Amino acid sequence: MRGTSGASLAAAQERFEPVLRAAGEGARALGGEIFAVVDALDSSGALRRTLSDPSLPAEAKESVAGRVLASGFDPRVVELVQSMAAARWSSDKDLPDALEHLALSATLADAEARGTLETVEDEIFRITRSLQGQREARQVLSDPTTKGERRAALVDALLEGKADRTTVAVARRATTAPRGRRFVATLVSVGNVIAERRERLVASVTSAVELSAVQIERLTSLLERAYGQRVQVYVTQDPSVVGGLRIQVGADVVDNTVLSRLADARRRLAG
C-alpha cells in the first residue's frame, strides 16, 4: 500500500503498538479477533465498501463497525477497527489488507513477549527454504480447491511439536486464508513483518555454493553499511545459479550470478 493507505496503516500501527506491548502474550488473542474481522470483510463486499467509503462521514463508519463487532469482540479490537474505518483508504481492499498486517503484528507480539521472535523468524525462513524442492507440498498448501482442513493438517504434520506456537499459527493462517497468494510468498511477507518489528531489513541471498560464517558476516556488514541499518541475511543454496550471488533487499535486487550474466549477454546479442 502506498500514499493515503500507507499513511493510514502507519498511523494505526503506531496507535496500536502500545496496546500490543501491554497485552503481552494476550496479543495472540487480539490477533485472532482481527483476523476474524479480515475474513468478514473479505466475505462481504458490501461491508468492506461501506467501511472504506471516503464519501461517508467517519462517525457513520465507526457506528457501523461498532454494531458489527458489538458481540464477542474485545473492546480494544472494536476501537481499532472503528479508528481504521474512520481513516481514508485508496481502495476498499486496502482496509482488510491493513487489518491483516495489524493482526499479524499482534500474533508476532505474542512471540516477542515470550522472547521467541528471533526463533520464529528463523523457523519461517527454514520452512520456505525446505519447500523449495517439494513441489507437491507447495501446490497442496497453496491450492484453493483443496479443503482448508487438509492444508492445515499438512502444516500441523510438518510443524506441530517442532516449531514455536507463533510459527504454527502464522503458517496455518497462510494456508487456510491465502487471500489470493501462494503459501511461500505469504511466509516471505511474514518474514518482512518480523524484520520490521525487529527494526531490521531482510536480505535474501541465493548462492550456488554454501557460504561460510565469515562470508555471511562480511556480506551482512557490507549491506548494513549500504542501507544504514541492521540487516538480517538469509542464504539459500541453489546450484542452478551456477556462480555468483543474487541479493534481494525489499524491492532492490542485485543479481551477479553467471546465469544472470549469460541471460544479459543473450539479450545483448538478440538486440
N, C-alpha and C positions, 0 to 999 in steps of 0.2 A: 504493500500500500504506500502511496505517495501523497504529497500535498495535504489537503484538508484531512483526509482519513488518517494519514500517518501522524499528523499532529494530534488528532483526537485520541488515537491509541496511546501515544506517548504521554499525554496528559492523564489518561485513565490509569496507565501503569504507575505513574508517579503517585497518584492518589491512593491506589490500591496496595502499593508495596508495604506501607506501614501496617495495614490490616493483615497481610500475609505474615509479616515478621511477628506480629503479636499473636497470631493464631498458632505458630509453631507447627507441630505435627498435625494439628487440626486443619491446616491449609489444604490437606488432601481432600477432606470432605467438601470444602468450598469449591475446589477444582471440579469435583464430580458434579456438583449442582450447576456450575457454569457450563460444563459440557452438556448437561441436560437442556439448558437454555439454547445452546448452539443447535442441538438436534431438533428442538421445537421450531426454531427459526428456519432451519433447512427444510423441514417438512411442511411449513406453512408459508407460502409466498405472500399471502395477504398480510399476515402478522409481520413478516420481515419488511415488507414495503411500508407498512404503517409506521413501524418504529424507526425507519430510515428516511421517511418522507421529509425533505427540507422545507416543504411548504406548510407543514403542520406546526403549531406552537409547541415549544419544548414541554410546557405544562401538560398538554394533551397527550403527548407521547409518554411522558412519565406516568400519567394516570393509567394509560393502557397497560404499560409494563407492570405497574403495581397491582392491577386487577388480575392479570395473567399469572403472576407469581405470588398471589396473596396466600395460597395454601401450600405448605410443605417446603418452602424455601427459607433459608437463613436470611434474616434481615440485612446482613451485610451484602449478600448476593443481590437481593432486591434493590438495595441502594445503588450498587454498582451498575446493574442493568438499566435502572432509571436514569442515572447520570450519563450513560453511554447513549441511551435513546435520545436524550436531550441534545447530544452533540451533533455535529454536522458530518455527513458521510458522502463520499463521492458517488457511491452506488449502493444499492440495497444489499449487495453481497459483502460489502466491507464491514458491516456491523457484526455478522456472525464470525467472520474471519478474525476480527479484533477480539471478540469474546473468546474464541478458541485459543488465541495467543495468551490471554489472561488466565484461562482455565489451565493451560499447560504450565504457565508460570506458577500457579497455585499448587499444582501437582508436584512440580520440581521443588517448591519451597518446603515441602514435607521432607524431601531428601536433604535439603540444605539444613533444616532444623536438626536432623539426625546426624549431620556431618558426613553424609554419604554421596553428596552431589558429584564429586570427582569420580567416585566409583561408578555412578550411573552414566556419566559421560563416557568413561572407558568401555562400559558394557554396551552402550548404544553403538559405539564405533565398531566393536568386535562383532556385533550382530550383523551390521551392514557389510562388513568385510567377509564374514563367514558365508553370507548368502550369495556372494559373487559367483561362486561355482555351482550353485544349487538352483538351476533354472526352474525346475518343477516347483520347489518350495516357494520361490519368489512369485510364481504365477498364482499358486493357490492363495498366498497371503494377500495378493492384490486383486483377485478375481471377484468382481461384484456378483457373479452368478452363483458363487459358492456360498452356502449358508454361513452366516456370521459365527454360528456356534462352532462350525468345523474349523474356521480360520482361527478363532480364539483358542480352540483345543490344540491346534498346532503350535501356537505361541506358548501355551502352557507346557506342552511336551518339551519344547526347546528350552524354556527358561525357569519353570517352576522349581524352586529349591536350589537354583543355580545362579540366580540374579537378585538384585535388590528389588524390593516390592515396587518401587517407583519405576524401575526399568520394565518390570512386567506390566504395570498399569499403562504406561505410555505405549508399549508395544501392542498390547491388546486393543487400545484405542486406535492405533494406527491401522490395524487390520479390520476392526469391526465398524469403524466410521471413517473410511478413507477420504470422503468428500471429494472424489474425483482424482485422487492422487495415487501413485504407486506406493507400496509399503516402504521400500527402501528410501524413496525420496522423502517420505514423511519423517522417517527416523533421522535423515540428514538434517531436516529443518529443526527437529527436536534438539539435535546437537548444537545447532546455531543458537537456539534459545538458551541452552545451558551455558554456552560460552558467553552469551550476553549477560547472564546472571553472574557469571564469574568474572565479568569485565575483561574478557579476552576475545581475540579473534581466533577463528579456526582455519588452519591451513591444511587442505587435503593434498597429500603428495603421493604421486604414483611413480614408482621406480621399477626398473627392470630387475634390479638386484636388491637384496636386503641391505638396508643402511645400518651402519654401526651406531652405537650410542653417541660416539664422538661426532659423527657426521650429522646426526639429528640435532645434537646440541649446537653445532656450528650453524646449521640451517636455521634453527629457531632464533639464534642470536641475530643473524642477518635479516630475517623477516621482522623481528621486533624493532630493529633499528630503522628499517624501511617504513614501517607503519606507525612507529612511535607509541606502541602499546604492547601488552603481553599477547603472545601468540601460542596457541596450542597446536602442535604439529601431529597429524596422524598420517602414517605412511602405509600405503598399500603396495604390495609387490605384484607386478603384472609383467611377465616375460614378453608379452606381445608388444610392449612399447619399445623393445629392442635395446635402447640405451638412453641415457639422459634422464631428466625429471620433468614431470608435469605437476605444476603447483597451482592450486586454486585457493584464493582467499576472497570469500564473498563473490563478487562479480568479476574480480581480477583473475585472469588465467595467464600463466607463463608456461608455455609448452616448448621444451627444448629437447624432446625425445627424438631419436633417429627417425621413428615413424612419422613424426610431425614434419621433420626437415625433408623427408622423401616426398611427403604429400605436397609440401610447399614447392619443391623442385618440379613435381609433375604439373602443378598449376602454372608455374612459370613457362614450362615447355609448351603447355597447351595454349598459353596466351600468345 
